[in-house]
């Protein structure tokens, strides 16, 4: 009888372990879904910030080209004098 009791006790403890593992897995999956929502929202903001940064880099490159051209024109004007 005690052998059967020991087997039943092990079975129920395994069942409890399985249930607790499944609950923990469900909690982890819920947390993961929540984090994916945060990542998606922040990804949109990051993408918009990247576009703004790219636009600023393009504008700075245009200013640099204008400056280089102005310096080249100045050097040509000085050489003619």
Beta strands, then each sheet from edge to edge (+ up, - down):
end
